């Protein structure tokens, strides 16, 4: 059958995703291939087509290895240090959405310590003002569906760095926050959409830069945002392997975040990844807020105090990093601002 042949071909091409951006796209829908294979096996079984049933079962089995880690949590080297966790919400608001009130109500219900918003356009910027009293430290880079990014924090940052991961002029924010168990450095980012060889190459460069940042980080470290890649992609697996990172959604089951309006096709492209100094917990996908993405929320605990920790330096082959001091400025600027009143 044509559907079975397509599912089998897409399954195989997905494993070759490191060789071509087209093959990498095939890797993202492994859950859908499994479901399709199971349905076809049931249908073909009633038709008494044993060879095709076997082929359908092979499609299911071939797609299971990358999916299983989403249901099995890996062993943790050391127990999490007791203490209040860092609560985080990350949400791609979608530049065409005007559901500002939904976002504000959701954020207030979650009460995060750190809020990361993606695709923050000029139309979205005023809605952030309403949250300013709750998040006295803010970095808002108003832009479009690629460059718009906002980070809002209840904790005063120890350091902030505006970084360009892909050399394409799109800013991400690397910032370090205090914690009783030692500082934690986070990178909030929105990676390139991987449709077409040029955009995919930029995304892959950004993933490589994130891996190098993780390698060079000596303390607690996390990456947060819309990475435009799923856990099933060889590119994602390379980031995890090279950076010594693991997904905060590991062991939590399927956590599809996009497209929000089509549950059968949902894949997870919004992530939090941490190194071994961080114990993540409580990862979950939030409700529909009017965007093509669903929000994610989770908690991070620094595992132990380490002496002499510092924010990670960017790799030598990355563009220069500019450091922003915490200063009083307008929230729409690219500097980190502190609200004057609560």
Rosetta blueprint (number, residue, H / E / L):
1 X L
2 X H
3 X H
4 X H
5 X H
6 X H
7 X H
8 X H
9 X H
10 X H
11 X H
12 X H
13 X H
14 X H
15 X L
16 X L
17 X L
18 X L
19 X L
20 X L
21 X H
22 X H
23 X H
24 X H
25 X H
26 X H
27 X H
28 X L
29 X L
30 X H
31 X H
32 X H
33 X H
34 X H
35 X H
36 X H
37 X H
38 X H
39 X H
40 X H
41 X H
42 X H
43 X H
44 X H
45 X H
46 X H
47 X L
48 X L
49 X L
50 X H
51 X H
52 X H
53 X H
54 X H
55 X H
56 X H
57 X H
58 X H
59 X H
60 X H
61 X H
62 X H
63 X H
64 X H
65 X H
66 X H
67 X H
68 X H
69 X L
70 X L
71 X L
72 X L
73 X L
74 X L
75 X L
76 X L
77 X L
78 X L
79 X L
80 X L
81 X L
82 X L
83 X L
84 X L
85 X L
86 X E
87 X E
88 X E
89 X E
90 X E
91 X E
92 X E
93 X L
94 X L
95 X L
96 X L
97 X L
98 X L
99 X L
100 X H
101 X H
102 X H
103 X H
104 X H
105 X H
106 X H
107 X H
108 X H
109 X H
110 X H
111 X L
112 X L
113 X L
114 X E
115 X E
116 X E
117 X E
118 X E
119 X L
120 X L
121 X L
122 X H
123 X H
124 X H
125 X H
126 X H
127 X H
128 X H
129 X H
130 X L
131 X L
132 X H
133 X H
134 X H
135 X L
136 X L
137 X E
138 X E
139 X E
140 X E
141 X E
142 X L
143 X L
144 X L
145 X L
146 X L
147 X L
148 X L
149 X E
150 X E
151 X E
152 X E
153 X E
154 X L
155 X L
156 X L
157 X E
158 X E
159 X E
160 X E
161 X E
162 X E
163 X E
164 X L
165 X L
166 X L
167 X L
168 X L
169 X L
170 X L
171 X L
172 X E
173 X E
174 X E
175 X E
176 X E
177 X E
178 X L
179 X L
180 X L
181 X L
182 X L
183 X L
184 X E
185 X E
186 X E
187 X E
188 X E
189 X E
190 X E
191 X L
192 X L
193 X L
194 X L
195 X L
196 X L
197 X H
198 X H
199 X H
200 X H
201 X H
202 X H
203 X H
204 X H
205 X H
206 X H
207 X H
208 X H
209 X H
210 X H
211 X H
212 X H
213 X H
214 X H
215 X H
216 X H
217 X L
218 X L
219 X L
220 X E
221 X E
222 X E
223 X E
224 X E
225 X E
226 X E
227 X L
228 X L
229 X L
230 X L
231 X L
232 X L
233 X L
234 X H
235 X H
236 X H
237 X H
238 X H
239 X H
240 X H
241 X H
242 X H
243 X H
244 X L
245 X L
246 X E
247 X E
248 X L
249 X L
250 X L
251 X L
252 X L
253 X L
254 X L
255 X L
256 X L
257 X L
258 X E
259 X L
260 X L
261 X L
262 X L
263 X H
264 X H
265 X H
266 X L
267 X E
268 X L
269 X L
270 X E
271 X E
272 X E
273 X E
274 X E
275 X L
276 X L
277 X L
278 X E
279 X E
280 X E
281 X E
282 X E
283 X E
284 X E
285 X E
286 X L
287 X L
288 X L
289 X L
290 X L
291 X L
292 X L
293 X E
294 X L
295 X L
296 X E
297 X E
298 X E
299 X E
300 X E
301 X E
302 X E
303 X L
304 X L
305 X L
306 X L
307 X L
308 X L
309 X L
310 X L
311 X L
312 X L
313 X L
314 X L
315 X L
316 X L
317 X L
318 X L
319 X L
320 X L
321 X L
322 X E
323 X E
324 X L
325 X L
326 X L
327 X L
328 X L
329 X L
330 X L
331 X L
332 X L
333 X L
334 X L
335 X L
336 X E
337 X E
338 X E
339 X L
340 X L
341 X L
342 X L
